């Protein structure tokens, strides 16, 4: 089974703090994603990466950046956290684009106070 | 670009009753369609997907969905639900030419009552 692991399940941070959300997948997948989930809005794509050091903006990249230095790890960075970034963040991975099935981690609940 | 509409934010149903969760999409290109389930405090798990071929797709846990191109729908059905099916269900679409980029609906919460 594919395993996508998000190291922090619950975080509370202060406004203005720099926040790192880490995600690791164990199946040598090429593609990795960060989504944000909010009630009534479903999941919205923040950033994705199709290879090491490669990234593309999703639908809501403002206020976020990402890092992919190794194939198995994809980090989401909030340079200066704000209260409107309080949300559930989901990491996902996809082996290759022909296989279609995206695998999700269990999510990271971030509260910014 | 694609979009997805899940018309019902919550669907209450009694145990052992049938259920249908509705999903409509719009797209100017051929699409792939997916249903994901999210149990409380967990990530999303793939229930089923339509890529091509038979329009009736069977998934895990007894769920199935039918792709209807003329009505641009992909409704999810189960003939008899269990308490354990209580969860949030998300419909998602991707363009067949950009299948890695999923667009999600807003979700439907299925609440199964004894």
Interface residues (C-beta under 8 A of the other chain):
Chain A: X4 X31 X35 X40 X41 X42 X43 X44 X45 X48 X50 X58 X90 X92 X94 X97 X98 X100 X101 X102 X103 X104 X105 X106 X107
Chain B: X4 X6 X9 X32 X36 X41 X42 X43 X44 X45 X46 X49 X51 X90 X94 X99 X100 X101 X102 X104 X105 X106 X107
